[in-house]
Amino acid sequence: MLALNTDYAGEGKNLSDLRETLKKIADAGFSHIHWCHEWDGDYTYSIYEMMQIRQWMDEMGLKAKAVHATKGTRKPCGDTHVGDFRRDYTSENEYNRLAGVELIKNRIDLACTLGTSEIVLHMLLPYLTFEKDPDFEQRYYQQACASFDELQSYCKTRGVRICIENMLDTPIEHQIKQFDLLFSRYDREYMGICIDTGHALISNGPRMLELPKRYCDRIYCVHLNDNLSIPSDSYYRQEALMCSCDLHMPPFDGKYDWDGFLKILAKSPYELPLLMELSLRSQETEEEFLKRSYKAGCRLMELWKSYQNQ
Protein backbone atom coordinates (compact mmCIF):
# COMPACT_ATOMS: atom_id res chain seq x y z
CA MET A 1 0.00 0.00 0.00
CA LEU A 2 1.33 3.41 -1.04
CA ALA A 3 0.10 6.98 -0.56
CA LEU A 4 0.95 10.13 -2.53
CA ASN A 5 0.34 13.80 -1.80
CA THR A 6 -2.38 15.44 -3.88
CA ASP A 7 -0.32 18.57 -4.66
CA TYR A 8 2.60 16.76 -6.32
CA ALA A 9 2.04 18.90 -9.44
CA GLY A 10 0.74 22.02 -7.68
CA GLU A 11 -2.69 23.01 -6.41
CA GLY A 12 -5.30 23.24 -9.12
CA LYS A 13 -8.33 25.35 -8.20
CA ASN A 14 -10.68 24.07 -10.88
CA LEU A 15 -12.92 21.23 -9.68
CA SER A 16 -12.21 19.16 -12.76
CA ASP A 17 -8.47 19.52 -12.09
CA LEU A 18 -8.90 18.31 -8.51
CA ARG A 19 -10.85 15.27 -9.61
CA GLU A 20 -8.38 14.54 -12.41
CA THR A 21 -5.48 14.64 -9.95
CA LEU A 22 -7.13 11.95 -7.84
CA LYS A 23 -7.79 9.86 -10.95
CA LYS A 24 -4.14 10.08 -12.02
CA ILE A 25 -2.98 8.99 -8.57
CA ALA A 26 -5.36 6.02 -8.61
CA ASP A 27 -4.46 5.06 -12.19
CA ALA A 28 -0.76 5.06 -11.23
CA GLY A 29 -1.47 2.31 -8.69
CA PHE A 30 -1.52 4.25 -5.42
CA SER A 31 -4.05 3.04 -2.86
CA HIS A 32 -4.14 6.19 -0.71
CA ILE A 33 -3.87 9.95 -0.96
CA HIS A 34 -2.32 12.47 1.40
CA TRP A 35 -4.65 15.48 1.05
CA CYS A 36 -2.36 18.52 0.90
CA HIS A 37 -4.36 21.17 -0.94
CA GLU A 38 -4.50 24.45 1.02
CA TRP A 39 -1.83 23.21 3.45
CA ASP A 40 -0.46 26.73 3.85
CA GLY A 41 -2.90 29.61 4.32
CA ASP A 42 -6.16 30.43 6.06
CA TYR A 43 -8.60 28.67 3.72
CA THR A 44 -11.53 26.93 5.43
CA TYR A 45 -13.18 23.89 3.83
CA SER A 46 -16.95 23.71 3.64
CA ILE A 47 -18.55 20.45 4.73
CA TYR A 48 -19.86 20.17 1.17
CA GLU A 49 -16.33 20.38 -0.24
CA MET A 50 -15.29 17.66 2.17
CA MET A 51 -18.16 15.47 1.01
CA GLN A 52 -17.25 16.09 -2.64
CA ILE A 53 -13.64 15.02 -2.10
CA ARG A 54 -14.77 11.87 -0.29
CA GLN A 55 -17.20 11.05 -3.09
CA TRP A 56 -14.40 11.29 -5.66
CA MET A 57 -12.17 9.09 -3.51
CA ASP A 58 -14.88 6.45 -3.22
CA GLU A 59 -15.49 6.50 -6.96
CA MET A 60 -11.80 5.82 -7.61
CA GLY A 61 -11.22 3.32 -4.82
CA LEU A 62 -8.88 5.64 -2.92
CA LYS A 63 -8.43 5.96 0.83
CA ALA A 64 -6.74 8.72 2.82
CA LYS A 65 -3.51 8.61 4.80
CA ALA A 66 -3.43 11.88 6.76
CA VAL A 67 -4.59 15.40 5.96
CA HIS A 68 -2.00 18.15 5.84
CA ALA A 69 -3.38 20.84 8.14
CA THR A 70 -2.41 24.51 8.02
CA LYS A 71 -0.70 26.72 10.57
CA GLY A 72 -2.48 29.82 9.23
CA THR A 73 -1.57 32.53 6.74
CA ARG A 74 1.69 31.96 4.85
CA LYS A 75 4.61 33.73 6.54
CA PRO A 76 7.53 35.39 4.73
CA CYS A 77 9.96 33.58 7.03
CA GLY A 78 9.88 31.05 9.83
CA ASP A 79 13.20 31.56 11.63
CA THR A 80 12.35 35.07 12.91
CA HIS A 81 9.25 36.48 14.56
CA VAL A 82 8.01 39.34 12.35
CA GLY A 83 4.58 40.00 13.82
CA ASP A 84 1.21 38.27 13.99
CA PHE A 85 -0.20 36.63 10.88
CA ARG A 86 -3.83 35.64 10.48
CA ARG A 87 -5.13 32.49 12.20
CA ASP A 88 -1.81 31.54 13.79
CA TYR A 89 -2.32 29.10 16.66
CA THR A 90 0.91 30.34 18.32
CA SER A 91 -0.09 34.04 18.19
CA GLU A 92 0.12 36.25 21.27
CA ASN A 93 -3.07 37.93 20.08
CA GLU A 94 -5.68 35.80 21.83
CA TYR A 95 -8.45 36.23 19.25
CA ASN A 96 -6.01 35.39 16.49
CA ARG A 97 -4.78 32.32 18.37
CA LEU A 98 -8.34 31.09 18.81
CA ALA A 99 -8.95 31.64 15.10
CA GLY A 100 -5.93 29.40 14.48
CA VAL A 101 -7.43 26.72 16.71
CA GLU A 102 -10.67 26.99 14.75
CA LEU A 103 -8.74 26.52 11.50
CA ILE A 104 -7.06 23.35 12.77
CA LYS A 105 -10.45 22.01 13.87
CA ASN A 106 -11.58 22.47 10.28
CA ARG A 107 -8.79 20.14 9.12
CA ILE A 108 -9.64 17.64 11.86
CA ASP A 109 -13.20 17.61 10.47
CA LEU A 110 -11.78 17.10 6.97
CA ALA A 111 -9.70 14.15 8.21
CA CYS A 112 -12.82 12.57 9.73
CA THR A 113 -14.78 13.00 6.52
CA LEU A 114 -11.98 11.51 4.41
CA GLY A 115 -11.60 8.59 6.82
CA THR A 116 -8.12 9.14 8.20
CA SER A 117 -6.88 9.38 11.78
CA GLU A 118 -3.95 11.79 11.39
CA ILE A 119 -3.38 15.41 10.53
CA VAL A 120 0.10 16.79 9.85
CA LEU A 121 0.84 20.23 11.28
CA HIS A 122 3.73 22.64 10.89
CA MET A 123 5.01 24.39 14.00
CA LEU A 124 7.42 27.04 12.79
CA LEU A 125 10.03 27.85 15.42
CA PRO A 126 11.36 31.43 15.14
CA TYR A 127 14.60 30.22 16.69
CA LEU A 128 16.64 33.33 15.84
CA THR A 129 14.19 35.34 17.93
CA PHE A 130 14.29 32.65 20.64
CA GLU A 131 18.07 33.00 20.87
CA LYS A 132 17.86 36.77 21.25
CA ASP A 133 14.79 36.86 23.51
CA PRO A 134 14.28 33.82 25.81
CA ASP A 135 11.19 35.46 27.27
CA PHE A 136 9.55 35.41 23.84
CA GLU A 137 10.36 31.70 23.51
CA GLN A 138 8.55 31.07 26.79
CA ARG A 139 5.52 33.04 25.62
CA TYR A 140 5.56 31.26 22.25
CA TYR A 141 5.37 27.81 23.84
CA GLN A 142 2.76 29.03 26.30
CA GLN A 143 0.48 30.08 23.44
CA ALA A 144 1.17 26.96 21.38
CA CYS A 145 0.40 24.69 24.32
CA ALA A 146 -2.75 26.65 25.11
CA SER A 147 -3.93 25.81 21.60
CA PHE A 148 -2.92 22.16 21.85
CA ASP A 149 -4.64 21.90 25.24
CA GLU A 150 -7.87 23.16 23.67
CA LEU A 151 -7.57 20.85 20.67
CA GLN A 152 -6.90 17.69 22.70
CA SER A 153 -10.48 16.73 23.54
CA TYR A 154 -11.66 17.69 20.04
CA CYS A 155 -9.11 15.29 18.55
CA LYS A 156 -9.63 12.44 20.98
CA THR A 157 -13.42 12.38 20.65
CA ARG A 158 -12.97 12.14 16.86
CA GLY A 159 -10.09 9.67 16.87
CA VAL A 160 -7.65 12.02 15.16
CA ARG A 161 -3.99 12.43 16.13
CA ILE A 162 -1.91 15.57 15.48
CA CYS A 163 1.50 14.77 13.98
CA ILE A 164 3.97 17.66 14.24
CA GLU A 165 6.37 17.76 11.30
CA ASN A 166 10.12 18.28 11.60
CA MET A 167 11.00 21.45 9.68
CA LEU A 168 13.89 21.92 7.29
CA ASP A 169 15.03 25.36 8.46
CA THR A 170 15.28 24.67 12.21
CA PRO A 171 18.52 23.53 13.92
CA ILE A 172 18.17 20.10 15.46
CA GLU A 173 18.82 21.35 19.00
CA HIS A 174 15.71 23.52 18.83
CA GLN A 175 13.69 20.66 17.35
CA ILE A 176 14.71 18.31 20.15
CA LYS A 177 13.69 20.88 22.73
CA GLN A 178 10.35 21.32 20.92
CA PHE A 179 9.49 17.63 20.68
CA ASP A 180 10.73 16.81 24.19
CA LEU A 181 8.44 19.51 25.57
CA LEU A 182 5.41 18.45 23.54
CA PHE A 183 5.78 14.73 24.15
CA SER A 184 6.26 15.18 27.88
CA ARG A 185 2.96 17.10 27.96
CA TYR A 186 0.79 15.11 25.50
CA ASP A 187 0.28 11.35 25.19
CA ARG A 188 0.72 9.17 22.11
CA GLU A 189 -3.01 8.90 21.55
CA TYR A 190 -3.14 12.63 20.88
CA MET A 191 0.23 13.68 19.47
CA GLY A 192 3.00 12.17 17.38
CA ILE A 193 5.67 13.18 14.94
CA CYS A 194 5.64 13.29 11.15
CA ILE A 195 9.15 12.57 9.91
CA ASP A 196 9.91 14.45 6.70
CA THR A 197 13.01 12.68 5.43
CA GLY A 198 14.00 15.47 3.05
CA HIS A 199 13.80 18.08 5.80
CA ALA A 200 15.96 15.91 8.06
CA LEU A 201 18.60 15.52 5.34
CA ILE A 202 18.79 19.28 4.76
CA SER A 203 18.68 20.54 8.34
CA ASN A 204 20.47 17.70 10.14
CA GLY A 205 22.90 16.32 7.54
CA PRO A 206 24.84 13.38 8.98
CA ARG A 207 22.46 13.47 11.97
CA MET A 208 19.48 12.83 9.69
CA LEU A 209 18.39 9.74 11.65
CA GLU A 210 18.63 11.32 15.11
CA LEU A 211 15.00 12.47 15.34
CA PRO A 212 13.54 9.16 14.06
CA LYS A 213 15.69 7.25 16.55
CA ARG A 214 14.86 9.53 19.48
CA TYR A 215 11.12 9.60 18.79
CA CYS A 216 10.64 6.16 17.22
CA ASP A 217 7.66 5.43 19.46
CA ARG A 218 5.92 8.60 18.22
CA ILE A 219 6.20 8.07 14.46
CA TYR A 220 2.63 7.92 13.18
CA CYS A 221 3.10 9.76 9.89
CA VAL A 222 5.90 10.25 7.37
CA HIS A 223 6.72 12.44 4.39
CA LEU A 224 9.06 10.23 2.39
CA ASN A 225 11.10 12.20 -0.14
CA ASP A 226 14.69 12.75 -1.17
CA ASN A 227 17.07 15.54 -2.13
CA LEU A 228 20.78 16.25 -2.61
CA SER A 229 21.21 17.91 0.81
CA ILE A 230 22.85 21.35 1.06
CA PRO A 231 25.89 21.94 -1.17
CA SER A 232 27.95 23.61 1.58
CA ASP A 233 27.84 24.62 5.25
CA SER A 234 27.29 28.22 4.13
CA TYR A 235 23.63 27.28 3.54
CA TYR A 236 23.14 26.36 7.21
CA ARG A 237 20.82 28.78 9.07
CA GLN A 238 20.02 30.50 5.77
CA GLU A 239 16.32 29.76 5.39
CA ALA A 240 15.88 30.75 1.74
CA LEU A 241 18.95 28.79 0.64
CA MET A 242 17.91 25.70 2.60
CA CYS A 243 14.38 25.85 1.18
CA SER A 244 15.82 25.91 -2.35
CA CYS A 245 17.28 22.45 -1.66
CA ASP A 246 13.93 20.95 -0.59
CA LEU A 247 13.29 19.21 -3.92
CA HIS A 248 10.90 16.45 -2.76
CA MET A 249 12.38 13.96 -5.20
CA PRO A 250 11.29 10.30 -5.27
CA PRO A 251 13.18 8.09 -2.80
CA PHE A 252 16.60 6.87 -3.96
CA ASP A 253 17.08 9.88 -6.27
CA GLY A 254 19.12 11.74 -3.65
CA LYS A 255 21.33 11.17 -0.62
CA TYR A 256 18.97 10.09 2.17
CA ASP A 257 19.82 6.96 4.19
CA TRP A 258 16.77 4.88 3.32
CA ASP A 259 18.18 1.65 4.66
CA GLY A 260 18.87 3.20 8.06
CA PHE A 261 15.52 4.95 8.25
CA LEU A 262 13.40 1.96 7.27
CA LYS A 263 15.06 -0.14 9.97
CA ILE A 264 13.83 2.45 12.49
CA LEU A 265 10.39 2.78 10.91
CA ALA A 266 9.89 -0.99 11.05
CA LYS A 267 10.19 -0.80 14.87
CA SER A 268 7.82 2.16 15.22
CA PRO A 269 4.01 2.15 15.60
CA TYR A 270 3.67 3.48 12.04
CA GLU A 271 0.95 1.76 10.00
CA LEU A 272 0.78 1.36 6.23
CA PRO A 273 0.51 2.78 3.66
CA LEU A 274 3.95 4.29 3.17
CA LEU A 275 3.37 7.96 2.41
CA MET A 276 5.48 9.83 -0.13
CA GLU A 277 5.33 13.63 -0.38
CA LEU A 278 6.82 14.42 -3.77
CA SER A 279 7.05 17.28 -6.25
CA LEU A 280 7.09 17.14 -10.04
CA ARG A 281 10.02 19.43 -10.86
CA SER A 282 11.81 17.69 -13.73
CA GLN A 283 11.09 17.72 -17.44
CA GLU A 284 9.31 14.36 -17.37
CA THR A 285 5.58 14.06 -17.93
CA GLU A 286 3.13 13.51 -15.10
CA GLU A 287 2.61 9.94 -16.26
CA GLU A 288 6.36 9.25 -16.24
CA PHE A 289 6.78 10.91 -12.85
CA LEU A 290 3.93 8.96 -11.26
CA LYS A 291 5.17 5.68 -12.72
CA ARG A 292 8.71 6.28 -11.45
CA SER A 293 7.43 7.42 -8.04
CA TYR A 294 5.26 4.33 -7.67
CA LYS A 295 8.24 2.14 -8.56
CA ALA A 296 10.35 3.87 -5.89
CA GLY A 297 7.53 3.34 -3.40
CA CYS A 298 7.39 -0.37 -4.18
CA ARG A 299 11.12 -0.58 -3.55
CA LEU A 300 10.61 1.10 -0.17
CA MET A 301 7.84 -1.36 0.64
CA GLU A 302 10.09 -4.34 -0.03
CA LEU A 303 12.77 -2.95 2.27
CA TRP A 304 10.25 -2.10 4.98
CA LYS A 305 8.76 -5.60 4.84
CA SER A 306 12.19 -7.19 5.09
CA TYR A 307 12.92 -5.30 8.31
CA GLN A 308 9.44 -6.02 9.68
CA ASN A 309 10.26 -9.72 9.54
CA GLN A 310 13.57 -9.41 11.40
N, C-alpha and C positions, 0 to 999 in steps of 0.2 A: 504494500500500500504506500502510495506517494502523494504528497500534497504540493501545490504550487500557488504562489501569491497571484492574486488577480490583477495586479498592476505591473506585471513583468514588462509590458510594452507601453506603460503610461496609463493615465486615467481618462478613459473616454467618458464623455458626458451624455452622449446620445444613448437612448435606451437600447437601440438595436446593436450598438457597439458593445454595451455591457453584456448583453445576451450572447453575442458572437464570441466574446472573450471566454465565457464559460464553456461554450461549445468547443472552441479550439482546445481548451485544457482537457476536456473530456475525451475528445477525439485523439489526443496525443497519448492517452492511456492513463492519465492521472485519476485517482479515485476520490481525491479530496481537493478542496480549495482553501486557501488562507485569504479571507476577505480583507483587502488592504485599501480599497478605495476610500478616500477622505481620511487617511490616517494622520494627516497633519493639517490642522485648521479647526474651525469652530462650527463645521456643518453638523446639523442634527438630522438623523434619519426619521422619516415618518414611518409609522407602523405599516402603512400600505406599501412603502418601498421595501421594507423588510419582508413582507409577505410575497412581493413580486420576485425578489431575489430567491427566496426559498422555493417558489413555484418553478423557476427556471432550473434550479439545482435538481429538484425532483424529476423534472422532465428529462434531464441529461444523466441521471443516475449518480450525481455528485453529492458528497457529504462535505462538511466543514471541519477543518482543523484550526481552530482559533480565529478570532477576529482581532485585527490590529486596531486598537483604540487610539484616541487622540489626546494629546496633552493640552490642547487649546490652540489658539492662533499661532501660526508659524512665526518663529523668532529669528531675527537676523543673526544671532549667535547664541551659543549655549554655554560657553565657558566663562561669560561675564554677565552679571546682572545689569540690565540696561532699562529697567522699569517694568511696570506691569503690562502684560498683554492679555487680551480678552480670554476669559474662560480658562484661566490657568489655575489648576488645583493646588499649586504651591504659593499662590499670590498672598501678599500681606494685606491686600484689600479684601475684607471679609466677604462682601457681596460677590466679588469676582471669583474668589476661591470657591464659594458655594455654586456659582455658575459652572465652574470647572468640574465639580462633583456631579452636577446634573448632566453634564456632557458625557462623563464616563458612564453614568447610569444608562444613558442612551445606547452606548456600545454594549453594555451588559445585556440590555433588552435585545439588541441585534444578535448577540451570541446565542441567546435562548431561542430566538426564532429560527436561526440557522442550524440549531441542534449541536452546538459545540460548548464545551465546558471551560474554555480558556479565553481570556483577552490578553493581548500583549500591550504593554504601556511603556512609553518613554518617560524617564525621570531625568531631565537635563540638570546636571550639577554645575552651577556657575562657580567652578573651583577656583578660578583666579580671584573672584570676589571673596570666596571663603578664606583664601590664604591672606588676604589683606584685612579682612573684617570678620574675625571669629564670631562676633555677636550676630552678624547677619546669617552665618551658617546655622547657628542655633535657632534663629527665628525661622529660617527656611525649613528645617526639619520639623519644627513645631507645627508649621502650617501644613506641610505634606502629611504628617501623621494625623493631624486633625481630619484631613480629607479621607485618609485610609481608614481611620476609626469609624467614620460615618458610612463608608462604603461596605464595611465588613458584613453587617447583617444583610444588606441588600444582595451581596454576592452569595452568601451562604444559603439564604432561603431559595435562591435560584440555581444553586449548584454550579456557580461560575467562579473560577480562580483567576486572580490577577497575576500575570507573569511580567515582572519588571525586566526590561531588556538592558544588557550591557551596552554602553554607548562607545562609539569609536573615538571620540575626542576628549575622553576623561582618563587621566592617569589612574593606573590600577590601584594605587594606595587609596584614592578617594572612592573608588568603586567598592573596595573591600570594606571600608568604613560604612558606606551606604548599605550594602547588603547585610553586613553584620548587625547593624542597627535595626533594619527592617525585619530580619528573620528572628531576632531575639524578641521582637514585639508581636509578630503575627505568626500563626501556625501554618503548617503545610496545607491544610484544607483551604485556606484563604489566599495564601501568597506563595509564589514560586519565582523562579528565574527563567527568562528566555535567553538562551545562549545564542548570540549572533556570532558565528565563527569568523566572518569577515571583519567585524568590529574588533574582535579579540586579536586577530592577526595584526591589524593596523596599530592599535593602541598599546598592545602588550608584547608584541614581537616574540622573542624566544620564550616569554612567559605566557604564551597564548592558551595553555591548558590549565593555568593556575585557577581561574575562576570555576571552570567545570569540575576540577578536582575538589576544590574547597566547598562547593555547593552542590555536589553530586546528588544529594538527597532532595534537592529542591528543583531539579530540572524537570519541568513539565511542558516546556515548549522550546523549540529551536528555530533559528533562521540559518539554514545551511547554505553557505555561499562561499566563494573563494575570491582571492585577489592576489596581487603581486607584492603586498606589504608596502611600506614606505621606502622610497629609494635611498634615503639618507636620514641620519639623526636630526638634520636641520628641520625636518618636517614635524618633529615631536613638539607638542604643545602649540602647534600652528593649525588651528581648526580648519580653515579653508583648504590648506594643503592636504591635511589628513583626509578630509571629505572627498577630495579629488581622487583619492586612491581607493575609495569604497565602490568597487566596480560590480559587485554582486554577480560574479561569474559562476558558471556551473562548477560543482565540486570537481577537483583534480585538474582544473585549468590553471591554478595558481600555486601558492606555496604553503597552504594550510596543512597541518599534520592530521590528516583524516584517520589514519590508523590509530594514533594515540587518542584522538577524541572519541572514536566509536567504541574503544575499549571502556572508556569512562561512561559513555551513554548507555552501554549495555548493562551497567550495574546500577543505573539510576531508575527512578520510578516512571520515566518517560514511556508513553504508550504510542504505538503506531497510529497514523502513518508518519514516515519521515517527512519533514516539512522543509522545502527549499524556497528561499526568498531570492529570486534572481531578477536580472535586468537585461533586456535585449539591447545591447550597445554596439554589437559588431555589424558587419555588412551582410550577414546571413539573413535569410527570410525567416518569418515567424515559424513557419513549418519546420525549417531546418533547426532553428533554435530549440523549439519544443521537443523535437525528436532527440537531439543531442542531450538536452537537459534530462529527459526521461531516462535515457541510457545511463547517464551519470548517476541518477537516482537509484536505478536498479543495481548498479555497482556498489553503491553505499549500502543498499539493503542486504546484499550478499555478505559484505563485511560485518554488518551489524548482527546478522543472524549467526555468523560464525563465532562471534564473541559471546552471544547469548547462550550458546551451547557449551561454553567452557566452564 
